[in-house]
């Protein structure tokens, strides 16, 4: 818990119980040699006058005096007589050569133009009339060091200011003036605070800057580098602050409490009026800070980062960042010409969070955090919680907020009705920047949903859309975990795309990369000068394969950053699923490491217990908060219980990781290895097509033909097949038919749906020209795409192909050992026991009257799909008529049918 710092100051708009109003000081006996001590912890006792050691700041500090309002009237005449001399630069009447008012004298009051009066001299030390003092300023807009510049204080009537009065003290000043008190403080920033502010190492700038009650009134302090003058504007009163050098300005007003005020800041050639950023309370509450400290803030994106908001009735942007090792943090951006000197943030206690509300700043502003490292050096960092970024290669964060109005309420209500593993799920994997190169999110929304819906896929899977500096990483080296890539548009543009897909009946799965991050010096690596997001042990931090850094999953704030990020995409962008990348690299301490390059866990094992705990927490939290969302693990090992519930322990002693689905990398590697062989040799590799059924129900699987299998010399899917062009296409069609019938969900990467022959390249995307009607072989490619459409259509209409994907009751081998014939046949069942028969023939010959065993309770079968059909580019060897069973048992079943098996084809049959 972090209490509200005393520096926040009293504000008239705050409830009375939250103000820190300075109590009236009792009358004291005059003791010139002994000064009244400062009431605020940040105020220093007045320095003893020692001309040889007097600093420039002290020489320009406010004169101090003991005064009462009651004596002001008696001094009125004297003040008027001396007004002209003071405007000419002479010392105020009644003061000592050092600038101090003799004891028992009241501050002189000077009549301003228009007949108004204002306290002058000691009451507002260093104040200058508007428009004076230019001759004393040094080049660059600042006053020369050591220049006093004390002139008359001027009060300018505002629109509602009453007519000028000849009373010694304005009525408002009489009401707010403190009782008799002995002043013992200077309003100027003391040397220690001054140095820390100048060097960016101040933890509590609000305790120094802004307006604060002190003995004798309210001290106003501003830090405005490059300013020529700073003026306090409050109602009808305008009071210039004294230029203390190096961008510091200060003044003491004889007020009882802090008024509502603004600052008028004059620069070379311009003048702006603004709110004082250092008059505001913290924007983060105690509960937020407690949850951050515990690593349990599930909506972290709502409190950290940059948020346009209204705070204490003022519009602006609140900035906050977690940087516990920093000596100081400042905000730099387009709104301050990338000089954060005058925008120091305050530290909110042990939370490690730094915060600043900057009034007048809105959407579209660029910003970064200037962090002073523990060694005193500085680094300029993008916001880890930025929700929008510049277009790469630019690296700034962008202030943003969403105004998008969603239209997918019906989709969200419906998606939780059936768990993903018991529903149809066929996925089209897309790399958005290259699917149709040059299209924005909104332009993609006009084309992608229609294309995917036409092909019958239930979902799209988007390769990582989180911001990444290097396009060649395809999005897998993320620097902006909370920002959709700006290459294609704004965050609301991305929401528009997701909404369009939902309205077309298509779910959206997004690749999510919590395993590692790149080393870019402006991003997360050693963010505040020490390892923060990465592990402090270099052996644990460095990823051996990708040159990146692994997250420190043992640090609760890092886990919070990632868990909240998973929720962020699901809740803010309505994402329906997260495919978690590189899970295997997270689970094992020795992943891609040689002996001596890793340290065992506390039990002497190779398991990364921190990563296990993180994945369990992430999955449990996502499934609790966002019903209907599915998480999918890209995990390539035999880790026990990837899709088991987190509270169920397995043989290994670990609870399940809690994923909904897992990529079946074993099936993918084995089946593609089988297909790569010439048909005459496939008999010797038959087990590669049947082995997947040994473990098919150990997890809830997805069968992935992903981008990883069609790049870097692995060739496209059709090019993996042996033989001539006709045989390659036939093999591809047969393989897709086998894949869609096999237990598990399907995933196919873009371009493979129309048999693209070349590998995928992010530079130009799929070869759409292959589908141009003027291209000679267009029919070959269109035929494969038509097959994919029909596979999805029959698949979605056949519960037997998806309802029992994860249960043995949904599958039965008919023949899994016909290696010499290159034949595989099996039955799939739905919840009602209705079957679908799938027969795959991977030899380039026709087999007539091939007998297949079937149940005896199905009176007739008809061909639901044949990958050798002429419309797909095949030889059109089909079984057009209804096939009736014969009472002859076969393959262990009580009946059998005789089929004509087309060459290199898969046939699906359903009850007629």
N, C-alpha and C positions, 0 to 999 in steps of 0.2 A: 504494500500500500504506500502510496506517495501522497503525503498531505499537500494541500495547496500551499505553495511557497509564499512566504511573507511578501516576496517581491511582486506578487500579482497586483497588490495595491488595492485600495478601495475604489469602488465605482458607484456613482449615484444610482445606476440602474439595478444594482444588486440588492437582495434583501438585506435588512439591517443586520441580521445575525451573521452575514458573510463579510461585512465591511471591516477593515482594519483602520478605523478612524483614529487619528492621533488624539489622545485625551488632552484636554486643556492643561497646560502646565501651571502649577501654582505659582503665586508671586513669590519671588525670592529676594533676599537682601542683596544689595549690590556688592559683588565681590569681583572687582575687575581682574584680579590675578588668577581667579579660578573659574574656568569656563564650565558651562553646563554640558555634560556628555551627550553624544548622539543617541537617539532612541533606537534607530535601526541598526541591525547587526552589520550592515554593509557600510554604514557611515563611520568615518574616522574622526578622532578628535582634531580640532583645529591645530595646525602646526604653530609652534612658537616662532615668532618673527626672528629670523636670522638671515639678514640680507645676503650674506655670502653663500648660504645654502638654499636660498629660496628658488624653487623651480619656476619655469615659465608658466606652468599651469597655475601654480599657487599665486604668482604675481597677478594673474588675471582673474583670480577667484573673487567671489562676491564678498564685499565688506560686511562685517557682522555688527549688529547693534542690538541693544535692548530698547524696546519701544512699546507703547500702548496706543490703541486707537484714540483713546480719549484726548491725548496730547496733540493729535494731528491738526485740529482746528487752530491751536495756538501757534502752529508753525506755518500756517497757510501763507501769511504775508511774506515771510522770509523765503519760502519756496518760490513764490512768484518772482521775487526780486532776483533770485539766483538762476532762474530758468534760462535766461539768455546766455549767461556765462557758461553754464553747463553744456548747452548746445554747441558752444564754440570750442568745447574741449577742456574747459577748466574744471577743477574739482568741485563737487556740489558744495553749496554753502553749508557751513556747520559741520564739515567733516575734517578730519585730521589729514595731514599729508599722505598718510598711508591709505586713505580711503575709508577709514572707519568712522562711524557716527559716534560722537561722544555719548557716554552713558547718560541715560535719562532723556535723550533726544528722540523724537519720533522721526520716521522717514519723511523726507520732503515730498510734497505732492506737486506734480507739474501739470499745468493746464495744456492740454493737447489742442490741436486745431479744432475748431467747432465748439470750443467751450467746455469739452469734457475734461475730466481730471483723472489721473492715475497715480498710484504710488510710484515713486522714483527712487533712484539712488540705492540705498541699502535694501529696500523692500524688494526690488527686482534687480539684483546686481548684474551689471554688465549689459542690461537691455539697451538696445539702440533703436532710434526712430526708424521707421520703414524708409528705405531708400537712402540712408546715410552710411558713411563708413567705407565707401568703395576705395577711397584714396589710401586707406590703411591696409588694404588686402594685398597679399603676396600673389605673384603670378600663379595661375592654375585655379583661381577661385577661392583660395583660403586666405585668411588673415595671416600676416606675418607673425611668427612666434614672438611672444613678449609684448604685443600691442594690446593696450588696455581697451581702447575704443569705447569707454563708458560715456554714454550720452543720455539724454532724457528718454524715459520710457513713455511710449505713446499708446493710448487706448483709442481704437477706432470703433465708432458706434456701428452696430449691425442693424439689420432691417427692423428689429423689434426693440432697439435701444431707446430708452426714454430721452426726452429732450435734455440737452446739456445742463449740468448743474454746477453751481458755484460753491457747493458744499466742499469742505476740505477732503472728504473721502466719499466715493460713491456709495449708495445705499447697499448694493450687493457686497462691496468690499467690507463695509461695516459689519454686515451679517456674517460674512465668512472669516473675518479677521480673527486670529487667535488672541486669547487674552495675553496679558503681559507675560513674557517668557524671555529667558536669557538665551540668545542664539550662540551655539557652540560648534556649528558644522558649516562646511562649505558645500554648496550644491554641486560643485564640479566632481567629476569622477576621479577617485583617488588613483595614485600612481600604479598600484598593483592591479586593480581592475582594468585600468587603462591599457596596461601592457598585455594582459590576457585577451582583451577584446581586439587589440590590434593584431595579435598573433594567432587569433582563432582558437584559443584554448580555454575560453570561459565556459563553465558549466551552467552558470545561472545569470545570463545577461539581463533577464527581467528583474533581478534583484538590484540592478544598478541603473538600467535605462528606464525610461518612462517617467511616471509621476509618483512621488513617495512622500508621505507625511514625515516631516522632520521638525525638531524644535524650531519654532519661528514661522512655520507655514508648510508649503508644499514645494519640494524640490523637483524641478523638471530637468531631465537629462536626455539628450538625443545624440546618437552616433550616426552621422551622415557624411561619410567621406565625399570629398569634392564639392560639398555645399558651400555657398558663399554666406548664407544666413539661414537661421531657423527661427521661426516665430510660432508661439503658442497662440491659437485662436480658440476662444471660449466665449460663446454667446456674442456679446457686443464688445468684448475685450480682446485686444491684440497686443501681445507682449513679446518682444524680441529677446531671444536667449543670447547669452554671452558666448563668443567664439573662444573656446579653450584650446584650439589647435588640434591638428591631426584628425579633424572631422568631428570633434566632440563639442557640444554646445550645452550650456546649463543656465539655470536661473532659479531664484527662490521667490515665490509669490506668497504674500501674507494671507493665505486662505486656510479655512478650517478643515476642509476635506477636498479630495481630488474632484475637480469639476469634469463635466463632459467637454472634451477638447479635441482639436485637430492640430496638425503641424503644417505650417506653410514653409516650404523649403525652396530657397532660391539657389539656382545653379547658374552657371555662365550662360546667359542668353535665355533663360527660361525660369519659370516658377511653378511649382505644383503644390496643391493642398491635399493632404492625405491624412488618414488615421495613423496613429502611432502603434506600430506592431507590438510594442512592449507595454501596452496598457491592458492586454487581454489575459484572461485566465487560461489555464491549459485546456486544450480541446479533448484530451483523453481523460476518462474518468478512472476512479480507483478500481472498479471492477475490471475494466479493460486491461489495466496494468497488471492486476493480479492474475488474470487469465494468461496474459502474455508471459509473465514470469513462470507460470506453471506449465507453459507449453500446451494450453488447452483452449486457446481462442479459435473457435471453429469458423469465425467470420473475420479472420485477420485482415482481409483486404478492405474491410470497412473502417479500420482504425489506422493502419499504417499506409504510407504512400502519400499521394497528393489528392485532396478532395475539395473541390469548390463547394462552399457552404456559407451560411450566414451564422456568425458567431457573435453573441452579445449584440444582436441587431445590426451587425455590419457584414457586408458581403466581402468575401475574399477566399483564400485557399489555405487550408491547414496542411502543413507538411509534417511528416513524422517518419522516423527511420530507426531501425535497430542497429546500433553500433556501440556495443558495450566497451570496446577497447579504445575508443577514440578519446583524445584529449579535448576535442572540440569539434563541432559540426556546424557548417554554415550552408545556407541555400544560395546557389548561384543559378542564374538563368537569363532568359531574354529580357525579363522585366528589370534587371539591374545590370545589364551589359556584361553579364557573366563575371561580375565582381561580387563575391559573397561577403566582403569585409563588413558591410553594414547590416548583414542579416544573420547574426549568430543565433543558433537554436539553443534551447534550454534542455538540460538533462533531467529526465523524470525519475530520479532516484536510482535504485538498484535494478530497475527493469532493463536498463541499457538502451532505453528509447529516448530519442531526442525529438523535440517538437517546436514548431513555430507556426503561428497563424499570421499570414501576410495579407492585410486588407487590400482590397482593390485589384487583386490578381484573379483572373478567371480562366476559362477553358482556352486551350490552344497555346498557352505559354510553355516554352521549353525550360527544363530545369535539370540540375544535377545536385548532388551533395558534395560539398568540399569538406573533406575529412582530414583532421590533423591526427596523424598516426602517433603511437606511443613514443617514437623516436623524434617527434617534432616535425617530420616531413609532412607534406600535404599530398592528397590524391583527390581527383575529381571523379566521382562515381555516379553511374546511372542508378536510378531508384530500383532496388530489387522488387518492390511492390508496384512498380509503374504499370498502369492499366492501358497505357498507350505509349508508343515510341515513335521516333522519327523513322523515316524510310532508310534502311541500311544503304550505304555504309555509315551514314550519320548515326550517332549513338545516344542522343539526348532523350530523356523522358519527356512526356507531354502531359500537361494537366488536362483531364478529361472527365466527363460524367455522361451517363447514358440517359437518353430520352426515348428509347425505343419502346414501342407498344407491341407486344406479342399477339399473334393470332393463332397460337397452337394449343389452346386450352384443352380442346377435345383430345388431341394427341397425348398430352401429358396425363390426362385422366385415364386413358385407355392402356397406356404402355405398361402399367403395373398389374394388369389383370392376370397375365400368365408369366411365370418365370422364364427367363431367356432360354434355359436349357430344355424347356418343354414346349418351346414355340419355334416356328420356322425362322431361320436366321441364315440368310445367304448375303454375303458382304462383297461390295465392290470397293476395292482399295484405290484411293485417289491421292495423287500429289497435286494439290490445288494450283500451285504456280505454273505447272507444266501441262495440266490436263488440256487446257486450251490456252496456250501462252498468250499473255497480254490482257487476259480478262480480269476484271476486278471481282470482288465478292458479289456485288450486285449484278454484274453481268453474268457471272457463273450461276447466280440464282435463277436466271432466265433460261439456262441451258441444261445444267447438271441434273436438277430434279426430273425434268422431262425425259432425259436420256436414261437415267437409272430406273425410273418407273417403267419405261417402255421395255427395258430388259428384264424386269421382274425381280430385281434384287430387293431385299427387305431393308438393307442398311447400306450406308456408305461408311468406309473407314478413312478418315483424313489423316495422312501423314502429318507429323507435328506442325501445328499452326502457331505455336508460341514463338515469340520473336527470337531470331537467331541471326548472327552477323554474317555467317558464311553460307551462301545458298547451296554450295556443294555438299554441305552436311545433310541436306534434305530436311532440315529442321531438327535433327537429332543432337545438336550441340546448342542448347538453349541458353540465352542470357536474360530474356524477358519472360519469366515464367507466368506472369499475369497479363501479358499483352498479346493479342493476336497479331501476327506479322503485319506491319504497315505496308508491305509491298503491294497488298491487294486492296487496301482501304482501311477504314476506321473500325473500331470495335463494334459500333452499331451496324456497320455494313456486314460484318461477319454474323451478327445476330440475324440480320435480314436473310442471309443465306441459310442458316440453320432453320429459321422459321419457314422458309420456302420449301425446304426438304420435308419438314414435318407436315406441312399442308398438302404435300404430294404423297403422304403416307410412308415416308422413308425415314428410318432412324439414323442417328448420327453418332458414330463412334470416333473418338479422337485418340491418336497416339500421344501418350504422355510419358515424359522422360525424367523420372526422379532419381535415376542412378548416378548421374554425373553432370558436370557443366564445364565449359571451356575456361581457359586461363586468361582471357582478355583482361588487361589491366584496368579497364574502366567498368568492369562488371563485378562478379562475386568473389573472384580469387583474392584472398587476404583482404577482405573488404574494408576493414577498419585498421589495417596495418598488421594484423595477426591472423592466423587461420581462424575462420569464423564459421563459414558454411562447410568448409572442407575439414577433414580430420587433422588434428595437430601432429599426428605421427606421419611423416612423409611417406612411409611404406604403405600406410592405409589410405593416404590421400590421393596418390598418383595412380590413375588408371593405366595399366600396362599396355592396353591395346590402342587406345584412341588419343593419348596425349592430353587427356582431360583430368579433372579432379573429381573424386567421389565425395558425395555428401557425408557428413558426420551424423549418421543416423542415431548415435548415442546421445546427442545433444537435444534436449527437449524443445528448444526454440527452433532448431532446424527441422525436427519432425513436424512441429506446428506449421512452419512455413510450407512444407510439402503437403501435409494433410489438408490444410486450408486451401491450398492450390487445387487439389483434386475436387474439393467441394465447389470452389469458385467456378470452374468450367461447367460443372453440372448445374449449379444453381443460377449463375449469371448468364450462361449461354445455352442452357437447356440441352446440354450434351447428354446423350442417352447411354453412353458407355465409354470407358477408358481402357484402351489397350496399353498396358504398362510395359515399356520397353526394357530389355536387358535385365530381366529379373534374375537370371542365373548369375550375372556378374555381381549382383547385390548379395546373394545368399551365401557365397563362399569366400572365405578370407584368402584362399589360395588360387582364386580364379586367375588364370593366365600368369601365375607367379611361380617361380622356381623355389625349391627349398632354400631357406635363408632369407627369402624376400617377403615372408609373411610371419605373423605371430599367432599362435593358436589362441582360442578363446579361453575363458576361465576354467572350462572343463577339459581343456587339452584338445578340443576338436577343431575342425575347419569351418564350422558354420559361423556366419556373422550374426550373432544373437541380436545385435542392435538393429540390423536390417530386417530380421524376422519380426521383431516387435513393431517396427515401423509399418511394415506391410500389413500386419494384423490390425493395427490401429487404423490405418487408412481404409482398409476394406470394411471393417466394422462400422466406422463412422459414415462412410459413403452410403452403405446399405441402410443404416438407421435413418439418415437425414433425407435421402433422395430415393424414394420408392420407385422401382421400375428401371433403375440404372443397373448396368452390368459392368463388372470389371473383368478384364481378360489379361492373363499373364503370358508374355512371351518368355517361356521358360523351357530350356532345352535339355534339362537333366531329369533324373528319376527322383527328384525331391518328393518326399512323401507328403501328400495332403495339400497340394497347391489349391485345389478347389474344395477342400474340406472346411467346414465351419471352424472358426477360430477357437471355440470352446471345446472342440472334440480332439482329443489326443490320439495320435496314431502310434504305430509300433516304434517309431523313432523317439517317442517321448515328447515331441513337439505338438502343439496345437496346430490345426490347419491354418493356412495362410489366409483363407477366406475369400479367394477369388471366385467369380461366377463361372468362368471358362478358362481354358488353357490351350495355347497353341500346341498342336500335335506335331512337333518337329520331327519325331521319329517316323511317323507315317509319311510325311513329306519327303524326307531323305530316302527312305526305303523305296517308296513307290516310284519316285523319279529315277532312282538307280535302275529299277527293273525296266522301266520304259526306255531307258537309254540303250539297252541291249537289242541286237538284232533278234527278230522273233525266233530264229532257229536256236538261239542260245538262252532264250527266256526260261526254258524248262529247268535250267540249272539255277535259276534265281527265283523260282516260284514262291519260296518262303518269304521273300521280301514284300510280296503282296498280301500274304496271309498273317504275318507276324503281328500286325497292328491289332488283330482281334484277341491276342493273348492279354493285352493290357487295356483294351478299348474302354472298359468301365472303371478303371482305377481313378480316372479324372473325368471332368466334363470338357470335351475336346472341341476345338475348332481345327478344321483341315485347311492349312494356309498355303496358297500359292501366291506368295507375296513379292514385293519389289526386290527383296534380298535375293530371290532366285532367278532374276532376269537381268542382272547387272554384273559388272566386273568380270567379264569373260565367262559367265555361267550360261550365256545365251538365253534367248527368249524361250517360252514354253514350247512352241511348235518346233523351234530349232533344236531342241533337246532330243527330238524323236529321230530315229535312224531312217535311212532309205531316201527315196525320191520324194518330190513335193507331194504327190498324191498320198503316199504311205504316211508321210509326216502328218498331214492333215487328218487322215483316218485315225492314226494313233492318238492324236490330240483329242479328237471327238470321242473316241472310245474311253480315253482316260478321264475326260470330264464327266462322262456318263457314270463311270465307276466311282468317281469322287463324290458326285451328288447323291449316290445311293448308299455310300458307306456311312456308318454311324458317325455323327459329328456334324458341326456346322461348317459351311463352306466360305472360303475367302478367295477372291480372284483379283489380281492386280490389273489395273487399266492397261489396255492394249492387247492383253491376252484373250479378251473376249472375241476378237476378230482375227486371231492368229497372226499378229505382227511378227515378222521374221527377224527384225533387228532388236538388239537389246534396248532397254529403255534408257533415255538420257534426260536428265532434268533440264538440259539446255533447250530441247525442242519438243519433248513430250511424245505422245503416241503418234504413229504414222497414219494420220487420218486420211491421207491421200489414197491409201489402199482401198477405201470404200467409195472412191470417186467412180461413178458409173462409166466414165470414159477410160478408166484403167482396165487393161485387158484381163487381169486376174481378179477383178473386183468380186465376181460371183463366188470365188473360193473363200474370200474373207467374209463376205456377207453371209455365206452359208454357215460358217462357224458361229457368227454372231446370232443368227437365227436359232441355232441349236441352243446356245446359252439362254436365249429368251424362253424357249420351250422347256428346257430343264428347270428353270425357275418357276414356270407356270405349273407344270405337273407336280413339282416338288411342293409348292405351297398348297396345292389342292389334295395332297396325299399325306395325311397325318402319320401314316406308317413310316414316312421318311424322316420325321423329326420329333414325334411325340415321345418316343422312348429311346432317344439318342443315348441316354446315360444309364439305361437299364438293360441287363442281359435278356429280359423277356421280350425285348423288341427286335431281337436278331436270331437267326438260325442259319448255320451253314447248310447248303444243299450239297455242294461239292467244293472243297477247298484243296483237293489233292490231285486235280486233273492237270498235272504239270505238263505231261506229254502233249496234251491238246491245247495248252495255254488258255484254259477255261476256268473261270471263277463264277460260282452261282450261289446266291444266298437269298433268304426271305427276310423282309422287314415287316413288323406288325405294329398296328396302332393300338390304342387303349381298348378298342372293341374287339380286337383279334383279327381285324381285316388285314390281309397280307398284300404285299407287293413283291414280285419276283424280279430280281436283277441278275442278268447273265452277261458276263464280259468275256469276249473272245479276242485274244491278243495274237492271233496268227493270221497271216495274209491269204487264207484260203477259205472257201465256203464249205461248211459242214452241214450236210443234209440229214434230216431225221435224227438229229442229236437228241438223245433221251435225257430228260431232266426230271428228277423226283419232285413231286408236289404233294400238298395235303389232299385228302380225299373228300373234304367238305366244300370244295369250290367246284361248282359244276362246269365252269368254262372260264377261259382266260382270253384276254385280248391284248394286243400290243399297244401300250400307252406311249412308247417312245422307242425309236430305233436310230442310232447315230449314223447308220449307213444310208439313211433316206436321201433320195436325189436332191431334195430341197436344201440339204445341208452340204451338198457336194459329194455325196457318197455314191456307191454303185447301185443302190436301190434294191438290195437283197433284203426283203422284208417278209413278215408273216401277216399278210393282209386279212386272213380269215380268222374267225374265232377258233381257238384251240381247246379241244375237249380232253380231259384226262382219261387215261386208260387205267384199268384196275391193276396194272402190273407195278408192283413196288420197285422203287429205285432210289438209290442214294439214302437208304434208311427211311424213306417216306412211303406211305401206303399206296400212292398212285404216281403216275408219271405222264409227261407230255413229250411229244416229239416236235422239235423246232428245227428250222433252217437257220444256222448261225452265219451271219454275214461276216466278211473278212474284216478284221481289225475294227470291231464294233461292240457296243453295249446295247442290250435290249432290255426294256422294262415291260413287264406284263402285270395287269391288274385283273381282278375278278370281273367277268363280263356282266 
